[in-house]
Structures are given as structure tokens and as C-alpha cells.
Amino acid sequence: MTKNKTAKKILVVGELIVLIMAAVLAWFWKSLPPQVPWFYSLPSGEQQLVNKIILVAVLGGAGVSLLVTKMVAKWASLEDSPVEITVMTGGLVAIVLLMAGFFRVIQVIIGL
């Protein structure tokens, strides 16, 4: 674990976001259709759809992303605290953007 308290807090926030996403997915899992829209940049229709298990893979990828970000931040900092905080913040921003897309897909499907 990192010695920098700010970087540690950023990591904890990222972990909490991933856990919240997992809880929401578990809560709505049975109400999700077999295929969900994920690729909104593609033309509308079947090209946008993926199996709902891909959402689980997205959560796994987010967890791996946090781990890799933590390792890169630790390696890049080498006693330079601002570098570690900057790298961790970049990783957190990526997780927040992923969260926004994830919750938008869930919102569209369940009709909120």
C-alpha cells in the first residue's frame, strides 16, 4: 500500500465506486435483458448490443485498472508525492467516466 495519504484516499474512492457499480449490477441483474446496449458510438440496432455478462467484465476491468494505476503511480513517484497523486487522480477520472457510462446503460434499461 502507498504511504501517501492522499493517493491512498483516491484509491479507496476508486474501489468504492467499483463496489457500488457491482452492487447496482447485482441488484438489477435479473431485470436486465440478455443483451444490453453498450456501444452507443455505433449505428443504432443490434450493433450496439452486448451480452449482459460483459458488464461483469467491465467491472473486472475497472478493478484491474485500479491495480495497474496503483502500481504505475508507485513506480513513477519514487519519493515524488505529486507524481503519485497525479497518476492516481488520472486513474480515478477514468473510473468515474466508466461509472457514468455504466449507470447510463442501467438507467436506460430499467427506465429511470
C-alpha positions in Angstrom: 0.0 0.0 0.0 1.1 3.5 -0.7 2.5 5.8 2.1 0.9 8.9 0.6 -2.4 9.5 2.4 -3.9 11.5 -0.5 -3.1 8.7 -3.0 -4.5 6.2 -0.6 -7.8 8.1 -0.3 -8.0 8.3 -4.1 -7.5 4.6 -4.3 -10.2 3.9 -1.7 -12.7 6.2 -3.6 -12.0 4.3 -6.8 -12.5 1.0 -5.0 -15.8 2.2 -3.5 -17.0 3.3 -7.0 -16.3 -0.2 -8.4 -18.1 -1.8 -5.4 -21.1 0.5 -5.9 -21.2 -0.4 -9.5 -21.1 -4.1 -8.6 -23.9 -3.7 -6.1 -26.1 -2.0 -8.6 -25.4 -4.6 -11.2 -26.2 -7.4 -8.7 -29.4 -5.6 -7.7 -30.7 -5.2 -11.2 -29.2 -8.4 -12.7 -32.5 -10.3 -13.1 -34.3 -7.4 -14.6 -31.6 -6.9 -17.3 -32.4 -8.3 -20.7 -29.9 -10.9 -22.2 -28.4 -8.2 -24.3 -27.8 -4.6 -23.3 -26.8 -1.5 -25.3 -23.1 -0.6 -24.7 -21.6 0.7 -27.9 -23.5 3.9 -28.4 -21.0 5.2 -30.9 -22.2 2.5 -33.4 -25.3 2.9 -35.5 -28.5 2.1 -33.6 -29.7 -1.5 -33.6 -28.0 -4.8 -32.9 -24.5 -3.5 -33.4 -24.8 -1.6 -30.1 -25.8 -4.7 -28.1 -23.5 -7.0 -26.0 -24.4 -9.8 -23.6 -25.1 -8.7 -20.1 -22.1 -10.7 -18.8 -19.9 -8.1 -20.5 -21.0 -5.7 -17.7 -19.3 -8.1 -15.2 -16.2 -8.0 -17.4 -16.3 -4.2 -17.3 -16.3 -4.3 -13.5 -13.3 -6.7 -13.6 -11.5 -4.4 -16.0 -12.2 -1.4 -13.7 -10.7 -3.3 -10.8 -7.6 -4.3 -12.8 -7.3 -0.7 -14.0 -7.2 0.5 -10.4 -4.5 -2.1 -9.6 -2.4 -1.1 -12.6 -2.8 2.6 -11.8 -1.6 2.0 -8.2 1.4 0.1 -9.5 2.3 2.7 -12.1 1.8 5.5 -9.5 4.1 3.8 -7.0 6.7 3.2 -9.7 6.5 6.7 -11.2 6.6 8.6 -7.9 9.9 7.3 -6.4 9.5 9.6 -3.4 7.8 12.3 -5.5 4.4 12.7 -4.0 2.8 15.0 -6.6 3.5 12.5 -9.4 1.8 9.7 -7.4 -1.2 11.9 -6.7 -1.4 12.9 -10.4 -1.3 9.4 -11.7 -3.9 8.2 -9.1 -6.2 11.1 -10.0 -6.0 10.2 -13.7 -7.0 6.6 -12.8 -9.9 7.9 -10.7 -11.1 10.1 -13.5 -11.1 7.1 -15.8 -13.1 5.1 -13.3 -15.6 7.9 -12.9 -16.1 8.2 -16.7 -16.7 4.4 -16.8 -19.1 4.7 -14.0 -21.1 7.4 -15.8 -21.4 5.2 -18.9 -22.3 2.1 -16.8 -25.0 3.9 -14.8 -26.4 5.4 -18.0 -26.8 2.0 -19.6 -28.5 0.7 -16.4 -30.8 3.8 -16.3 -31.8 3.3 -20.0 -32.6 -0.3 -19.5 -34.6 -0.1 -16.3 -36.4 3.1 -17.4 -35.4 5.6 -14.7 
